[in-house]
Amino acid sequence: MDVKQIPLGPLQTNAYVLINDKKEAVIFDPGGDGEKLNHWLEAEGIKPIAVILTHAHFDHIGAVDDIREKWGIEVYMHHLEKEWLGDASKNGSALFMMGEAVEVKDADHFIEEEGNLEIGSFTFVVLETPGHSPGSISLYHKESGVVFAGDVLFYGSIGRTDLPGGSYETLINSINEKLMDLPEETIVACGHGPQTTIRREMDTNPFLNGM
């Protein structure tokens, strides 16, 4: 398995492409620049089979329609944010994009609970990690030792909690109870900035250890 980190869109949100040995791929959080991402996928000979959204803020969804229409694939997300994709006021684009609404079509599959999610040859453990947003999920891929955490946990920081539906206490509980239980060597694929590891954040993150 190979993981590619590709910053996209107005906030350079990290999209991730998880690729198997058949060059099939699952795409996480395509936040914008859909044409650029599609060209890269074609050039690399990669065949996407699904899109998974860690949450539905505008900077994580901007290229969803470009990707799924190009490749004829389906989109997965948590059910608590199922109305956000087509609503600029809920996904935040009405506020942060100064009137440039980001609106995409509804997802195809809504995740209702934690547990295994199987897509083709890929198997993920779905962890509900709210706090940054009500429907934030993290996807742990045991085979590659990576958790796709969206905007829950960052290198030396955590997701913001001042947006609608955010809660600092809920976010800290999500991180401590869900992410910190993963193996310490697990790579955290963050929604912005560099990747990190569970061990590093456990040892040094000031929001988690009172430094």
N, C-alpha and C positions, 0 to 999 in steps of 0.2 A: 504494500500500500504506500501511496505517496500523497502528501498534503501540500498544496500550493496556496499561498497567501497572496491575495491580489487586492490592494486598496482601490476602491471604486467610489464614484459619486461625489457629491458636493462636500462631504465631510471625510472623504477618503476612508470610508468604512471598510474593514477587512472582509472581503468575500473569501471563502475557503472552498477549494475544489479537492475532494477526496477521491483518489484514483486507484482502481484495482489493476491487477496485472493484465486484464483484458482491455484496459484503457476505457472502461466504463467509469462514470463519476457521479457523485452526489455533490450538489452545489449548495453551500450555506450562505444565506444573506447576500444575495446580489443587489447591492445598494444603488447602483447606477451604472452609466457607461455600458449599456447592454450591447451595443454594437462592438465596442472594444473587446468585451468578454467573449462574445460569439466568434469574433475573428481569431482570438487566441485559441479557443477550443478547437476550431477548425484547423488552424495551423499545427496544433499539437496532435491532431488525430484523436481527440478525446470525444467520447460519446456520453453526454449527460443522460441520466435516467430519472432524476428527481431533483427538486429544489426543497430544502428544508429551511424554515425561518425560525431563528431563535426567539424573535419577537417581531412586532409589526410597526416599529417606528419607521418614519419615512426614509431615513438614511440606510435602512436595511432591506428595503423592498423595491427601490426605484427601477430595477431592471428585471423584475419578476416576469412581466408579460413578454418582454423581448426574448428572454431565455426560453420560457415554456412554449411560446409560439414557434420559435425557430426549431426547437428539437422535439416538439410534441410530447412534452413530459408534464408530470403533475406536481402540485405544490402541497407541502405538509406544514401545518402550524398548530399551535394550541388553540383550543376552542374559545377560550376567554377573550381572544382578540380577533375573532372571526369577522367582526364588523369594521375593523380598523383599516383594512386594505383599501377600501373604496371611500373612506371618510377622512378628508384632509384635517378636520378638526381633531379627530381621535389619533391619527398617526403622527400628528405634530407638524405636518408640512404647512398648514395654514398659518401657523405661528412663526415658524423658523425660516420658511422659504419666502416670506413677504408676498404672499398671494399666489405663488407658483405651486399649485396643488399637486401632490403626488397621489394618484389614485390608480389602483390596479384591480384586476378582476379577483373574484373570490378564490380562496384556496380550494383544492380538490379534496383534501383529507384533513380532518380536525382531530388532533390528539386530545383524548379525554382524560387520560390518566398516565401515571408512570408505568414503566415496564419496557419490554423489548419492542423495538420497531424494526421490522425487516423489510428492506427494499432491495430487490434483486439479491445479489450476493452479500450485501452490506447488512450488518446487524448493529443497532445502536441501543444503548440503555437510555431511555428518556428520564430525565430528572426535572421535576418541577422546581424552578428556582425564581419565584417571584420576588419583587422588591423594587427592581428597576422599572418593571411594568408588571401588570397582573398576570399576563400569560407568558412570561419569560420562561424558556426551557433551556436546559443544557443537554447536549447529546454526547454521551460517552461511547467512544469506539474503542473497545478493548483491544482489538487486533493491532491497531496502530498506536495505542497508548495515548490517545488524544481526547480531550473533552472540548467540544465546541460550545463555548460559554456565552457567546454574544456579549452583552454589556453588563454582565453580572460581576465579573472579576477581571481586573486589569493587572498589568505589571506594576506592583507597588501601590495599587489603588483599587477602588471599587466603582460600580456604576452609580450615576447620579440618581437621586431619589426625589427630586423636586418637581418632576413632571406628573401629570395626572395619573393616578393609580399607583404612584411610587410610595415606598415606605422604607425608611432606613432600617428600622428594627426588623422588618420582614426580610430585607436583603441580607443583613448580617446573619440572620438565622438560616437563610437559604445557603449561604456560603459555608457556614460552620457545619450544618447538618447534612448537606448533600455533597458539596465539592470537596470539603476537607476529609471526607470519608473515602475518597478515591485514593488509589496508590500514590505515594509521595512523588514518584517519578513521572506521573501523568503530566503531559504537556497541556497547557491551557491555551487554546486558540481563542484569543481575545478579539472583541469586536473593533477595537481601535488600538493602535500602537503595537509594540512587540509582543511575541508570545512569551509565556513564562511557564513555571511548573508549580504544582501543588506544594512541593517542598519549599520552594523559594518564598511563596506567599505565606505559607505557614510560619516560616522563620522570620520574615522581614517585613511583611505588610503591616504598616502602622494601624490600619483600621481593624486588624484582626488580632494583634498581640499587644496593643496598648503602648507601643513605642512612642 
